[in-house]
Amino acid sequence: MQRIAKFHKVSFEQFLGDWTDAFGGVSADEARAVYDGIRLPARATAGSAGYDFFTPVAVTVAPGESVKIPTGVRVEMEEGWVLSIFPRSSLGFKYRLQLNNTVGIIDSDYFYSDNEGHMFIKMTNDSREGKTVELAAGMAFAQGIFLPYGITVDDDCTSTRNGGFGSTDAR
Ligand SMILES: O=c1ccn([C@H]2C[C@H](O)[C@@H](COP(=O)(O)OP(=O)(O)OP(=O)(O)O)O2)c(=O)[nH]1
């Protein structure tokens, strides 16, 4: 097995700003308690491909609603690898819990962005049966799989990333 990456927490300052953007006014003490409880992604079994991402707080998503979760986590990867974020099958099967972007792509150079490469995961409860999703704090809600990728033989891209979510559109 190739060991090519390492998860880290973002700094508390980064987390506080992003958490406040996502959920509005929380005190620094409340945000600190959430931050201190953040668990880095982990695999459930030695044969699992996916690193489970855990909810920093309890999350309720009503049918048709979305939630953007600042994970508090960044990932350092060797060049030539990408972290792909997928739904957990169980939550998809039970609730049709979907990732808004269908699959999340975490580029290796995102780590060096001004936002420390803070990963966000946005999900929608697409239940057709009116089921509300209740995720307890610390529950695995999505999974990330490290995948190798190639580039074309005549690739001459030299630009660098700063940010995500359309940050490269201006190029
Ligand atoms: O679910 C996601 C998807 C992406 N990202 C971050 C990491 C990724 O490296 C960056 C950009 O993602 P992507 O390349 O998929 O988005 P884009 O719409 O093409 O934006 P950009 O122009 O910034 O590449 O946003 C997340 O935190 N969560």
The ligand as an ORCA input file, in Angstrom:
! r2SCAN-3c Opt
* xyz 0 1
  O     -16.358     19.013     -2.131
  C     -15.345     19.742     -2.281
  C     -14.787     19.993     -3.532
  C     -13.684     20.814     -3.611
  N     -13.152     21.374     -2.498
  C     -11.961     22.227     -2.596
  C     -10.724     21.390     -2.861
  C     -10.447     21.570     -4.319
  O      -9.062     21.463     -4.593
  C     -10.996     22.937     -4.590
  C     -11.439     23.126     -6.024
  O     -12.314     22.083     -6.386
  P     -12.597     21.740     -7.911
  O     -11.335     21.812     -8.704
  O     -13.421     20.518     -7.994
  O     -13.565     22.970     -8.220
  P     -13.704     23.958     -9.411
  O     -15.116     24.355     -9.468
  O     -13.070     23.401    -10.644
  O     -12.899     25.178     -8.852
  P     -11.396     25.638     -9.106
  O     -11.494     26.604    -10.267
  O     -11.036     26.321     -7.810
  O     -10.538     24.447     -9.388
  O     -12.107     23.100     -3.702
  C     -13.696     21.114     -1.237
  O     -13.222     21.585     -0.208
  N     -14.787     20.300     -1.174
*
